[in-house]
Amino acid sequence: MMTLEEAQHQVDCWIKKYGVRYFSELTNMAVLTEEVGELARVMSRKYGDQSFKEGEKDNIEDEIADVLWVLLCIANQTGVNVTEAFARNLEKKTQRDNTRHINNPKLQDHGEE
């Protein structure tokens, strides 16, 4: 298993060894949008109403990894420690939403009527 910190470091090492340099932050934001779109296409075909076109495949794992890769690139470029940021974000959500979703009638099991 790899931690987020290790993944962030692996991306940085790969970029420095094989990638020449990071794309600009704005280019990586555009690449992230592209990768999220590719994930959305697979999701809409696998879980939505669309079907796979000839030649398309269910590569959801690869598309999720592509999104994570670019996010880690952006984190590296902007000096964000993803492990620390995620821990802070989880704590924020826990404090803010600790009863919100539990008390949301829209999330209750609809089969109990």
TISEVO-48788 format. One record per residue: x, y, z of N, C-alpha, C in turn. Coordinates in steps of 0.2 Angstrom, whole numbers, plus 5000, padded with zeros to 4 digits. Layout:
% TISEVO-48788
XYZXYZXYZ;...
% end
This chain:
% TISEVO-48788
500449945000500050005000500450065000;500250114997500650184996500150235000;500550275004500150335007500050385002;499650435003499650494999500250534999;500650535004501250575004501750535000;501750465000502250434995502050434988;501350434987501150444980501350514977;501250564982501450634979502150634978;502550604982503350604981503450564974;503150504973503250464967503050504961;502550544961502350584955502950634954;503150664959503750714958504350684955;504550624958505150594955505050574948;504450544946504350534939504350594935;504050644937504050704933504750724932;505150724937505850744936506350704932;506150634932506550584928506350584921;505650574920505350564913504950624910;504750664914504250714912504550784910;505250784910505650844909505450904914;504850924914504650974919503850964920;503550994925502850994926502551044920;501951024918501651074914501451134918;501251194915501051244920500451224924;500351264929499751254933499151254930;499051304925498451314922498351264916;498951234913498851184909498651114913;498951104919498751054923498051054925;497751114926497051124928496651104922;496851124916496451094910496551024909;497150994910497150924910496750884915;496650914921496250884926495550884923;495350934921494650944918494550884913;495050884908494950824903494950754906;495350744911495350684914494650664918;494450714921493750704925493250694919;493250724913492850714908492850644906;493450614905493550544903493250494908;493350514915493050474920492250474920;492050534918491250544918491050504912;491350504906491150464901491050384903;491550364906491550294908490950284913;490950324918490350324923489650324920;489550364915488950374911488750304907;489250274905489150214901489050154906;489450154911489450094916488850104921;488650164923488150164928487550204926;487650244920487050284918486750254912;486350294908485950264903486250254896;486950274896487250264890487550194889;487750174883488050114883488750124880;489250074881489950084878489850084870;490250124867490350124860490850074858;490750054852491250004849491950024850;492449984853493050004855493250044861;492650064865492750094871492750034876;493050044882493149994887493050024894;492849984899492750004906493450004909;493750064909494350074912494350124917;493850114922493650164927494250164932;494650114933495150114938495750164935;495850154929496350194925496150264925;495550284924495350354924495350384930;495150344936495250374943495950384944;496450344942497150354943497350414940;497150424933497350484930497150544933;496550554936496250604940496750624946;496850564949497350574955498050594953;498250574948498950594946498950664945;498550694941498550764939498450804946;497950784950497850814956498550824960;498850764960499550764964500050814961;500050814954500450864951500350934953;499650954953499451014955499651034962;499550984966499750994973500551004974;500950964970501650974970501851044968;501551064963501651134960501551194964;500951184968500751234972500951234980;501351184981501651174988501151144993;500651104991500151084995500351014997;500350995004500450935006499750895007;499650855002498950825002498750785008;499250755011499050715017498750765023;499150815024498950865029498250905027;498250925020497650955018497050915019;497150845017496550805017496350795025;496850785029496650775036496250835039;496450895037496150955039495450965036;495350945030494750945026494250895030;494550835031494050785035493850805041;494250835045494050865052493550925051;493650965046493151015044492450985043;492450935038491850905037491550875043;491950845047491650805053491350855057;491650915059491350965063490750995060;490751005054490251045050489650995049;489750935047489250895045489050835049;489250835055489250775060488550745061;488050795060487350765060486950785054;487250825050486850845044486550795039;487050745038486850695033486350635037;486550625043486150575047485450605047;485350665048484650695049484350715042;484650695037484350715030483850665028;483250685028482750635026482850605019;483150645015483250625008483750565007;484150555013484650505013484350435016;483750445019483550385023483350335018;483350275020483150215016482450215014;482350225007481650235005481250165005;481550115007481250045007480850035013;480950075018480650065025479950095026;479550115020478950145021478350095022;
% end
